[in-house]
Amino acid sequence: MAYYFGGELENAVNAYETAFSLDSRLPAEAHYNLGVAYHELARYLDAIREYEMVLKIEPTHSNATNNLGLVLSLLGEKERAIDMFNQVLKLDPKNMKALINLGNVFLNSKEFSKAEQIYLQAISVNEKEISPKLNLGVVYFEKGEFEKAKTEWDKALSSDPKNIRILSVMGSAYLEKKLYEDAIKVFREMVNLMPKNGEIANTLGYLLAERNQDLDYAKELIERALDLDQPNRATYFDSLAWVHFRKGAYEKAREVQEKALKIFKLTHEPISSEVHFHMGRIYEKLLDKKAAAKSYSYALESDSDPDSVRMASESLSLLTK
């Protein structure tokens, strides 16, 4: 247990296994603790064995039943997982973990009506619990009922304005819906809460560049991302090049974007249509029409983003004319 709570999961497992080799009659809670350690190490079949051992000793052990359902759902055994969560709810109809987990099974299998029903039940049990409100919003979003989704997320956020999980879900949804001003507000808050997260800093910087807003701050954010998160520097150089493009510094934009392309090629990462489209725009501003046309053609070949492909196709058509 000391190893487990110290975050040393492998050592915890070894110690538990040694304990069982010395005394196979250890209590159910020891099996449960070992199961949890296996679970967190993604040793799911071992975790199942230990949770089932707990239930042989204590058939009404709700945490073991709940966790067994979680592992089964991860392994795609939906019906057995549902059965586990329902067993918990039969013993304790207000068990919040089981309600949320059951709703998540239905959400993941796109049974939105059932998921909605379970999350509403969870909210009625405890209105202060954030997860069912957040997930209910996801249900509405998936059903295309965006305003209802936003209402649920706003409710959840009102009780915990600095909750990164809620903000992250909202930010992703706004981006998907192309509600960029709303997304910028959310990512500004996330940057304030997590100033050392390179991915979040870059996302806000790129959004500002796309909207041609606050470009000095956008540059500062992306340069911060480059310092914080070197493995993703190719993507961040693309964002930085786009800031220079927006500021009219086309030669600097070309220099940075060519660096991004070089790193993408060196690391064998796929280059998105968006990156090639940016390169095409930069070359066009530098009056290198041949290089621009080549970049737009690469954007069409990558075919990774419908909007970038459409704009590259339009730009290529205008160039050829």
C-alpha positions in Angstrom: 0.0 0.0 0.0 2.9 2.4 0.8 4.3 1.8 -2.7 0.9 2.2 -4.3 0.2 5.6 -2.6 3.7 6.7 -3.5 3.0 6.1 -7.1 5.3 3.1 -7.5 2.8 0.7 -9.1 5.2 -2.0 -10.2 6.8 -2.2 -6.7 3.3 -2.3 -5.3 2.3 -5.2 -7.5 5.5 -7.1 -6.6 4.9 -6.6 -2.9 1.3 -7.7 -3.1 2.2 -10.8 -5.1 5.0 -11.7 -2.6 2.4 -11.3 0.2 0.0 -13.7 -1.5 2.8 -16.2 -2.1 3.4 -16.2 1.7 -0.3 -16.3 2.6 -3.0 -17.1 0.1 -5.7 -16.5 2.7 -5.2 -12.7 2.8 -8.6 -10.8 3.1 -10.7 -9.5 0.2 -9.3 -6.0 0.5 -5.8 -7.3 -0.4 -7.2 -8.8 -3.6 -9.0 -5.5 -4.3 -5.9 -3.4 -3.8 -3.9 -5.7 -6.1 -6.7 -5.5 -8.7 -6.6 -1.7 -8.6 -2.8 -1.8 -9.1 -3.1 -4.2 -12.1 -6.0 -2.0 -13.4 -3.9 1.2 -13.4 -1.0 -0.7 -15.1 -3.4 -1.8 -17.9 -3.0 -5.4 -16.9 -6.7 -5.9 -17.4 -7.0 -9.7 -17.3 -5.0 -9.8 -14.0 -7.3 -7.1 -12.7 -10.4 -9.0 -13.6 -9.1 -12.1 -11.8 -8.5 -10.2 -8.6 -11.8 -8.3 -8.7 -13.6 -11.6 -9.3 -11.7 -13.1 -6.3 -13.0 -10.2 -4.2 -16.6 -10.9 -5.2 -16.2 -14.6 -4.4 -15.3 -13.6 -0.8 -17.6 -10.6 -0.6 -20.4 -10.7 -3.3 -21.7 -7.2 -2.3 -18.3 -5.4 -2.6 -19.5 -2.4 -4.6 -16.1 -1.0 -5.5 -14.9 -4.3 -6.9 -18.1 -4.7 -8.9 -17.8 -1.2 -10.2 -14.2 -1.6 -11.2 -14.9 -4.9 -12.8 -17.5 -3.2 -14.9 -14.9 -0.5 -15.9 -12.4 -3.1 -17.0 -15.0 -5.1 -19.0 -16.1 -1.9 -20.7 -12.5 -1.1 -21.7 -12.2 -4.6 -23.2 -15.4 -4.1 -25.2 -17.6 -6.4 -23.1 -20.4 -4.0 -23.0 -23.3 -6.2 -21.7 -21.2 -7.7 -18.9 -20.1 -4.2 -17.9 -23.7 -3.0 -17.8 -24.6 -5.9 -15.7 -21.9 -5.0 -13.2 -23.0 -1.4 -12.9 -26.7 -2.5 -12.5 -25.7 -4.9 -9.7 -24.1 -2.0 -7.8 -27.2 0.2 -8.4 -29.5 -2.7 -7.2 -27.7 -2.6 -3.9 -27.3 1.2 -3.9 -29.5 3.1 -6.4 -27.7 6.4 -5.6 -24.2 5.1 -6.2 -22.8 8.0 -8.2 -19.8 6.1 -9.6 -22.0 3.3 -11.0 -24.5 5.8 -12.5 -21.7 7.8 -14.2 -20.0 4.6 -15.5 -23.3 3.2 -16.8 -24.1 6.5 -18.6 -20.6 6.4 -20.1 -21.1 2.9 -21.5 -24.2 4.1 -23.3 -22.5 7.3 -24.4 -19.6 5.4 -25.9 -21.9 3.1 -27.7 -23.9 6.1 -29.0 -27.1 5.1 -27.2 -27.8 8.7 -26.4 -31.3 8.4 -25.1 -30.2 5.8 -22.5 -27.1 7.8 -21.6 -29.2 11.0 -21.2 -31.6 9.2 -18.9 -28.8 7.9 -16.6 -27.0 11.2 -16.4 -30.3 13.0 -15.5 -30.8 10.4 -12.8 -27.2 11.0 -11.5 -27.9 14.8 -11.4 -31.1 14.2 -9.4 -29.0 12.3 -6.9 -26.4 15.0 -6.5 -26.8 18.3 -8.3 -23.3 19.4 -7.2 -21.6 16.5 -9.1 -19.9 17.9 -12.2 -19.3 14.7 -14.3 -22.9 13.9 -15.1 -23.6 17.5 -16.2 -20.5 17.6 -18.3 -21.3 14.2 -20.0 -25.0 15.2 -20.4 -23.7 18.1 -22.4 -21.6 15.7 -24.5 -24.8 13.7 -25.2 -26.6 16.8 -26.4 -23.6 17.8 -28.5 -23.5 14.4 -30.2 -27.2 14.6 -30.9 -26.7 18.0 -32.6 -28.5 19.9 -29.8 -25.6 22.4 -29.3 -27.5 25.0 -27.3 -28.7 22.4 -24.8 -25.1 21.1 -24.5 -23.8 24.7 -23.9 -26.4 25.2 -21.2 -25.3 22.0 -19.3 -21.6 23.0 -19.6 -22.3 26.5 -18.4 -24.1 25.1 -15.4 -21.2 22.8 -14.6 -18.7 25.7 -15.1 -20.7 28.1 -12.8 -20.1 25.8 -9.9 -16.4 25.3 -10.7 -15.2 28.1 -13.0 -11.6 26.9 -13.1 -12.3 23.2 -13.9 -9.9 22.4 -16.7 -11.9 19.3 -17.7 -15.0 21.3 -18.4 -13.1 24.0 -20.2 -11.3 21.5 -22.4 -14.5 19.8 -23.5 -16.1 23.2 -24.2 -13.0 24.4 -26.1 -13.0 21.3 -28.3 -16.7 21.6 -29.0 -16.4 25.3 -30.0 -13.5 24.5 -32.3 -15.5 21.7 -34.0 -18.5 24.1 -34.5 -16.1 26.8 -35.7 -17.2 29.1 -33.0 -13.8 30.7 -32.8 -14.5 33.7 -30.6 -16.1 31.4 -28.0 -13.1 29.0 -28.3 -10.7 31.9 -27.8 -12.4 32.9 -24.6 -12.2 29.4 -23.2 -8.5 28.9 -24.3 -7.5 32.2 -22.7 -8.9 30.9 -19.4 -7.1 27.6 -19.9 -3.8 29.4 -20.6 -4.2 31.4 -17.4 -4.8 28.2 -15.4 -2.1 26.1 -17.1 0.6 28.6 -18.3 3.2 25.8 -18.7 1.1 23.7 -21.1 2.6 24.1 -24.6 -0.2 22.6 -26.5 -2.8 24.9 -25.0 -0.5 28.0 -25.5 0.0 27.0 -29.1 -3.8 26.4 -29.7 -4.7 29.9 -28.4 -1.8 31.5 -30.3 -2.9 29.9 -33.6 -6.6 30.8 -33.0 -5.6 34.4 -32.5 -3.5 34.3 -35.7 -6.4 32.8 -37.6 -8.6 35.6 -36.4 -5.9 38.2 -37.0 -6.2 39.3 -33.4 -3.6 40.2 -30.7 -0.7 39.0 -32.9 2.1 40.0 -30.5 0.5 38.0 -27.8 -0.1 35.1 -30.2 3.7 35.2 -31.1 4.6 35.2 -27.4 2.3 32.2 -26.7 3.7 30.1 -29.6 7.3 30.9 -28.6 6.4 29.8 -25.1 5.0 26.5 -26.5 8.2 26.0 -28.4 10.2 26.3 -25.2 7.9 24.0 -23.2 7.2 21.2 -25.7 10.1 20.5 -28.1 8.7 17.2 -29.5 5.8 19.1 -31.1 8.0 22.0 -32.4 7.2 21.4 -36.1 3.5 22.1 -35.5 4.3 25.1 -33.4 6.7 26.5 -36.1 3.8 26.3 -38.5 1.7 28.3 -36.1 4.5 30.8 -35.6 4.9 31.2 -39.4 1.2 32.0 -39.7 1.6 34.7 -37.1 4.4 36.3 -39.2 2.2 35.9 -42.3 -0.6 37.8 -40.6 1.8 40.5 -39.5 3.0 40.9 -43.1 6.5 39.6 -42.4 6.4 37.2 -45.4 10.1 36.5 -45.7 10.3 35.6 -42.0 7.1 33.5 -42.4 8.8 31.6 -45.2 12.0 31.0 -43.2 10.0 29.6 -40.2 7.6 27.5 -42.3 10.4 25.9 -44.3 11.9 25.0 -40.9 8.6 23.4 -39.9 8.5 21.4 -43.1 12.1 20.2 -42.7 11.4 19.0 -39.1 8.2 17.2 -40.3 10.2 15.4 -42.9 13.1 14.5 -40.6 10.7 13.0 -38.0 8.6 11.3 -40.7 5.4 12.9 -39.4 2.6 13.3 -42.0 2.3 16.9 -43.2 -1.2 18.1 -43.1 -3.1 19.9 -45.9 -3.2 23.0 -43.6 0.6 23.2 -43.3 1.1 22.9 -47.1 -1.7 25.5 -47.6 0.1 28.0 -45.3 3.3 27.5 -47.3 1.4 28.1 -50.5 -0.1 31.4 -49.1 3.4 32.5 -48.0 5.0 31.8 -51.4 2.1 33.6 -53.1 2.8 36.7 -51.1 6.4 36.5 -52.0 5.3 36.3 -55.7 6.8 32.8 -56.2 3.8 31.4 -58.0 5.5 28.2 -59.1 6.4 27.2 -55.5 2.9 28.3 -54.3 1.2 26.1 -56.9 3.4 23.2 -55.8 2.5 23.7 -52.1 -1.2 23.8 -53.0 -0.9 20.6 -54.9 0.8 19.0 -51.9 -2.2 20.2 -49.8 -4.6 18.4 -52.1 -2.5 15.2 -52.0 -2.4 15.2 -48.2 -6.2 15.5 -48.1 -6.2 15.8 -44.3 -8.5 18.7 -43.7 -11.6 19.5 -45.9 -11.4 23.3 -45.4 -7.7 23.5 -46.2 -8.1 21.2 -49.3 -11.0 23.4 -50.5 -9.0 26.7 -50.1 -5.9 25.1 -51.7 -8.0 23.9 -54.6 -9.4 27.4 -55.1 -6.0 29.1 -54.8 -4.4 26.6 -57.3 -7.3 27.3 -59.7 -6.7 31.0 -59.5 -3.0 30.6 -60.0 -3.3 28.5 -63.0 -5.8 30.9 -64.5 
